[in-house]
Amino acid sequence: MKHHKRWLVGFLVVGLVAGVSGRFLPVADADTDTAGATYEAQKATALANPYANDLGPASVDVSSYPQELQDTYKNIFLVRCQRCHTASRPLNSQFVEPSGPKEGHQAKIDAWKKSNPEMFQDKLVWQIEGWTSSHPGAWDRYVHKMMAKPGCNIAPAEGKKIWQFLTYDSERRKTGAAAAAWAAHRRKLLADFKAQHPDRYRELYEVQ
């Protein structure tokens, strides 16, 4: 209940929270706002400002995911999150946030540091951010940013479901036994993007 209330409050104050995002690495479609624009204009802006994520698939196999998350993916994520950009952007993002209650995030991150130390050596492949006392997790921050975009029309309850899907999905496809496959996939996207958009690559991933 407390976390649900936070989503309601977060939606109202996202304009204030969003200002904190400047200390993080470039986030696909989260750094360009067009005040007063329709979602069509937002999508045009997204397409005109590509990210490496865009070169990846716009769907994933969720058949082994919990039924609730399968429903969120099909009925909310693929519908709402493609109004302003393609589903490729979040699905191929470097973001990883532990799934489950925020109180357990640090324990999961500590376990990953022992089992998969390589996940903490390249933030262009794994940008791991869980809940702390000073800021929310990576996907929580990203979803709230998207909810604030003109024409987005994601209700707080839907935003929470999208957040739950993205945390579960990122943990499932990018960590543990899947870490090596994810790293190969993500690095290929970055290499292909650098070849196709060298100036944009430099802007996003080299000039900090």
N, C-alpha and C positions, 0 to 999 in steps of 0.2 A: 504493500500500500504506500509506504513512504517513497519507494522508487517511482511509482505511478504518479504521485504528487509532484515529484521532481520534474517529470516530463511535462506536466501541465505548466509548472512555473517556468521551466526552461524554455518553453515555446514563447512565453511572454517576454522573457528577458534575453532572448537569443541575440538581439542586436548588441547588447552589452558584452555578452560572453564571446561573441565572434571576434572581438578585437584582440583576444588573447592568441588567436590562431597564427599570428605572424611569426611566432617563435618555432613553428614546426616546418618541416620540409614541404615543398609545393604539394598541394592536394588537388587531385583532378577535379575540375569544375567547382572548387570551393573557394577560389580566390578571385573570381570575377563576378561582380554584381552589376546589374543594369537596373537602376532604380526605376520603378514604375513600368518596367517592360512586361510583356505577356510571356507566357512560357514558350511560345514560338520564337520570340526574340532571344530568350535564354538559350534555347537549343541551337539557334543559329550562331550565337556567341560561342557556345561549347564546341561546335563543329569547326569554327574558325580558329580555335585555340586548342589544338590537339595535345594529347598526352600519350605516353607509351601505352597506357592502359587500353586505349582505343583500338590498338592493333590485335588485342586478344579476343577470345570468344565472347559473345553476348548472352551466353546461357551456360548453365552447369547442370550436371546430373544430380538431382536432389532425391532420387528414388529411395535412398537409404536413410534420409533425414527423418526426424520425427514428423508425424503427419501434420501437426500444427505449423511447423516451419515449411513444409511442402506447400501448404495452403497459402501461407504468407508470401512465399516466393512467386507462386503462380497468380494469385489474386490481388496482391498489393505491390510487391516489389517490382515485378515486370510491368505493371500498369503505371504506378505512380512515378517510379524512378526513371522511366524512359520518356517522360514528358519534357524534361529539360536537358537530357543527355542520353546516350545509349547505356544499356546495362553493362557494357564492357568496362565503363569507368570504375564503378565500385568493385565489380567481380575480379578485375585484374589489378587492383590497387595493391600497394605495398603494405597497407594497413593490416595490423593484427591487434585485436583486443580480446582478452580472455572472455569466454562465454560464462554465463552463470552469475550468481550474486557478486556484487562489487567487492564484498569483504574477502572473497577468495581469489581475487585477481593477482595480488602480489605473490601468493603461494604458487600459483600456476607459473608466473613469470620466473620465479626462483627455480622451479623445477625445470623449466625450459633452459635456463642458463647452464644447468648441469648436464642435461641430456642432449641439448642441441646448441652448444655455445656459438656455432657459426651463425645462428639467427640474430646475434647481437653485434655482428661485424660489418653489416652492410645495410644501411637504412633505406637504400633504394630498392632492396629486395624484401626486407622485413622491417617495417616501422612499428615496433611493438610499444603500445601504450595502454596500460590499464588504469583503473581508477586510483587516484591518490587524493590526499587531503587538499591538494592545490589545484587539480584540474581533472576533468572527466576523461574517459577513455577515448581512443582514436575514433571509433565508429560513433560513439555517442555525440562527440563534437561535430563530426561530419554530417550526421543526420539532422541535427539541429540547424546547422548552416543551410542545408538544403531546404528545410521546412520554411526558412525565412525568405526564400526566393519568390519573386512575383509569379503568381499563377501556379505555384507548386501544389497547393490544395492537399497537403498531407496533414491530417488531423493528428493531435498528440497521441491518441491510441494507436493509430497506424504507424506513426513514427517509432513508437516503442517496439512494435512488432517487427518493423524493418531493422531496427537496431539489434533485436534478438536474433534475427536471421543472419545478419552480417557478422556478428560476433561468432556465432556457431560455425558459419561457413568458413570464415577466415581461419579459425582454429582447426577445423576439419581438413582443409585443403592446403594449409601452409605450414603446419607444425608437425612435430613427431615423425612418424614414418613417411609422411607426405612432404617433409621439408626439402629433400633433395630434388624431387620432381618439380616442386614449386619454384625453387631457385633456378633450375634450368629454364623453366617457362618464363619467368619474370626477366631473367637476364637476356633471353632471346628477344623479348619485347623491347627491352632497352636498346639492344644492339640494332635491331631493325629500325627503331624510331630514330636513332642517331644517324643511321644511313639515309633515311628518308627526309628527316627534318633536322639537319645539323644545327641550325641557328636556334630553333626552338629547344632542342635538347640542351644546348649550352645554357640557355636562359633558365630552364627549369632545374637541371640536374648538376650543373657545374658552377654556375655563378651564384654564390651564396653570400 
